[in-house]
Amino acid sequence: MNEAVETLEGWYALHDMRRVDWAAWRALPAPERLRAVDELLTLTQAFAQTEAQRLGAYGQYHMAGHKADLMFLHMRPTLQELNEVKARFQKTRFADFTVPTYSYVSVVELSAYLAKPGVDVDTDPYLQGRLKPVLPKTEYVCFYPMNKRRQGEDNWYMLPMDQRREMMKSHGMIGRKYHGKVTQIITGSVGLDDWEWGVTLFADDPLHFKKLVYEMRFDEASARFGEFGGFYVGNRLGNEALGRLLHLDVR
């Protein structure tokens, strides 16, 4: 049996994609829309406060294209807390006017070799910051799920540990070229969702997503072994911007 890489796990994550039923939302009387928006913004403020207290993380985004209108990104210490977050949103009036288009459940993941010998993972500030991240407040977000291929001779899980480690080192060197331009959060989902990993990228220029992902296509770890799901891209919404988006009479 080949050797598995040990991993470190942090907060659980939920990427919740929603499409708004704009026709039904427009048909709702204005006073009811206002009450629904106020209720939603009160809830999102509570989610943001959880991040301020370092009890989780939260982001809300206006998505491009037609795969979704909104993405709510939640991170919490337990899977139960993620379910509670989802239930709180579902109970709002605004939720009645949204249709879930995609969701992704995972957990923040780091390879254990990032932890230096003798370092206490539970108290090391660097590792704790990576495992329990504050979401970057950049303008744009990009999310996609991925697998490592398991077909014939291109079976990632049959490669020796040293070969896998060397390929991932080369892969990481490309990412380092975008340091300061793109921030990446990797979440693992083996046994939790339909893909093996989720990749969430944050940047102030969406072209960095294109350039980074394209360049990585030529790296062996991606060219031979990478399988990718759909890509979701959007811009970050503060509460004021979210309110403007939903108030139909505000230009």
C-alpha positions in Angstrom: 0.0 0.0 0.0 1.3 3.4 -0.9 2.0 6.0 1.8 -0.6 8.6 2.4 0.3 12.2 3.2 -0.8 13.2 6.7 -2.9 16.4 6.9 -3.7 19.1 9.4 -7.3 20.2 9.6 -8.8 23.5 10.7 -12.3 25.0 10.2 -15.0 23.4 8.3 -16.2 25.4 5.2 -19.4 25.8 3.3 -19.5 27.5 -0.1 -23.2 28.2 -0.6 -24.2 29.4 -4.1 -27.6 31.0 -4.7 -29.6 32.2 -7.7 -32.1 34.9 -6.9 -35.6 34.5 -8.4 -35.7 38.1 -9.5 -39.2 37.9 -11.0 -40.7 36.8 -7.7 -38.5 39.3 -5.8 -39.7 42.2 -8.0 -43.3 41.1 -7.4 -43.0 41.3 -3.7 -44.5 44.6 -2.3 -41.7 47.1 -1.6 -42.4 47.2 2.2 -42.0 43.5 2.4 -38.8 43.6 0.4 -37.4 46.2 2.7 -38.2 44.1 5.8 -36.6 41.0 4.1 -33.4 43.0 3.2 -33.2 44.4 6.8 -33.5 40.9 8.2 -30.9 39.5 5.8 -28.4 42.3 6.6 -28.9 41.9 10.3 -28.0 38.2 9.9 -25.0 38.9 7.7 -23.7 41.4 10.3 -23.9 38.6 12.9 -21.9 36.3 10.6 -19.3 39.1 10.1 -19.1 39.5 13.9 -18.3 35.9 14.3 -15.2 36.5 12.1 -14.3 39.5 14.2 -14.4 37.4 17.3 -12.2 34.7 15.6 -15.0 32.1 16.0 -15.3 31.5 12.3 -15.0 33.3 9.0 -17.5 34.8 6.6 -17.6 36.3 3.1 -20.4 37.3 0.7 -19.9 37.7 -3.1 -21.8 38.8 -6.2 -21.1 36.1 -8.7 -20.5 36.7 -12.5 -22.2 34.7 -15.1 -25.4 32.6 -14.6 -24.1 29.7 -12.4 -25.1 31.8 -9.3 -26.0 35.3 -8.3 -24.6 35.1 -4.8 -22.1 33.1 -2.9 -22.0 33.0 0.9 -18.7 31.5 2.3 -18.9 30.3 5.9 -16.1 28.7 8.0 -16.8 27.3 11.5 -15.1 25.0 14.0 -17.6 22.2 13.6 -19.8 20.7 10.9 -22.8 21.1 13.2 -22.1 24.9 13.3 -22.1 25.0 9.5 -25.5 23.3 9.5 -26.8 25.9 12.0 -25.5 28.7 9.8 -27.3 27.2 6.8 -30.5 26.9 8.8 -30.4 30.5 10.0 -30.2 31.7 6.4 -32.9 29.3 5.2 -35.3 30.7 7.8 -35.0 34.3 6.5 -37.7 35.7 4.2 -35.1 36.5 1.5 -34.2 32.8 1.3 -37.6 32.1 -0.1 -36.6 34.0 -3.2 -33.3 32.1 -3.8 -32.6 28.7 -5.3 -29.5 26.8 -4.3 -27.4 26.1 -7.4 -24.3 24.6 -5.8 -22.8 23.9 -2.4 -19.5 22.6 -1.3 -18.6 21.2 2.1 -15.0 20.8 3.1 -12.4 21.5 5.8 -9.4 23.8 5.7 -6.4 21.5 5.0 -2.6 21.7 5.2 0.0 19.0 4.5 1.5 18.0 7.8 5.1 18.5 6.4 4.4 22.2 6.8 4.6 21.8 10.5 8.2 21.9 11.7 9.4 19.1 14.1 8.6 20.0 17.7 6.1 22.7 16.8 2.8 22.5 18.7 0.1 22.9 16.0 -2.5 24.1 18.5 -0.4 27.0 19.6 1.8 27.9 16.6 0.5 31.3 15.3 1.5 30.6 11.7 -0.3 27.3 11.5 -3.3 28.5 13.4 -3.6 31.4 11.0 -3.6 29.1 8.1 -6.0 26.5 9.6 -8.4 29.2 10.9 -8.1 31.9 8.3 -9.5 35.4 8.1 -10.9 35.7 4.6 -9.0 38.3 2.5 -10.8 41.5 1.9 -9.8 41.6 -1.7 -12.2 42.7 -4.5 -12.5 39.3 -6.2 -12.9 35.6 -5.4 -12.5 32.5 -7.5 -13.6 29.0 -6.4 -13.2 25.6 -8.1 -13.2 22.0 -6.9 -10.6 19.5 -8.1 -9.4 15.9 -8.0 -6.1 14.1 -8.6 -6.5 11.7 -11.5 -6.7 7.9 -10.9 -6.5 6.5 -14.4 -4.1 3.9 -15.7 -0.5 5.0 -15.4 -1.7 8.5 -14.4 -2.8 7.5 -11.0 -1.6 10.0 -8.4 -2.2 7.7 -5.5 0.1 5.0 -6.9 3.1 7.4 -7.1 5.8 7.1 -4.4 5.6 9.7 -1.7 8.9 11.4 -2.7 7.7 11.8 -6.3 4.4 13.3 -5.2 6.2 15.7 -2.8 8.6 16.8 -5.5 5.8 17.6 -7.9 3.9 19.5 -5.3 7.0 21.5 -4.5 7.3 22.5 -8.2 3.6 23.3 -8.2 4.0 25.5 -5.1 6.9 27.4 -6.7 4.5 28.7 -9.4 2.1 29.8 -6.7 4.8 31.7 -4.9 5.3 33.9 -8.0 1.9 35.3 -7.3 2.6 36.1 -3.6 1.1 39.4 -2.8 -1.3 39.2 -5.8 -3.3 36.0 -5.0 -4.2 34.5 -1.7 -5.2 30.8 -1.7 -7.1 28.7 0.8 -7.2 25.0 0.2 -10.0 22.9 1.7 -10.1 19.1 1.7 -13.3 17.3 0.9 -12.5 13.6 0.6 -15.4 11.8 2.3 -17.2 15.1 2.7 -18.3 16.1 -0.9 -18.0 15.0 -4.5 -14.5 16.3 -5.1 -11.3 15.9 -3.2 -10.3 19.5 -2.7 -11.7 23.0 -3.1 -9.5 25.9 -4.1 -10.6 29.4 -3.2 -8.5 32.3 -4.6 -8.6 35.9 -3.6 -7.2 38.9 -5.6 -7.7 42.5 -6.4 -7.4 41.8 -10.1 -9.4 38.9 -11.6 -6.8 38.5 -14.4 -4.4 37.1 -11.8 -6.8 34.1 -11.5 -6.5 33.5 -15.2 -2.8 33.8 -15.4 -2.1 31.7 -12.3 -4.4 28.8 -13.3 -3.1 28.9 -16.9 0.5 28.8 -15.8 -0.2 25.9 -13.5 -1.8 23.9 -16.4 1.8 23.4 -17.7 3.0 22.0 -14.4 3.1 18.1 -14.3 1.0 17.9 -11.2 -1.9 19.6 -13.1 -1.1 18.5 -16.7 -1.0 14.8 -15.8 -3.0 14.5 -12.6 -5.4 17.5 -12.3 -9.1 17.2 -12.9 -11.2 20.3 -12.4 -14.8 21.1 -11.7 -16.7 24.3 -12.5 -15.1 27.7 -11.9 -17.0 30.4 -10.0 -15.8 34.0 -9.9 -17.3 37.1 -8.4 -16.6 40.3 -6.5 -16.8 40.8 -2.7 -20.0 42.5 -1.3 -20.0 44.6 1.8 -23.4 44.8 3.5 -24.1 48.2 2.0 -23.4 46.8 -1.5 -25.5 43.8 -0.9 -28.4 46.1 0.3 -28.0 48.2 -2.9 -28.1 45.0 -5.1 -31.4 43.9 -3.5 -33.1 47.3 -3.2 -34.6 47.4 -6.7 -35.4 51.2 -6.5 -31.8 52.1 -5.7 -29.5 52.8 -8.7 
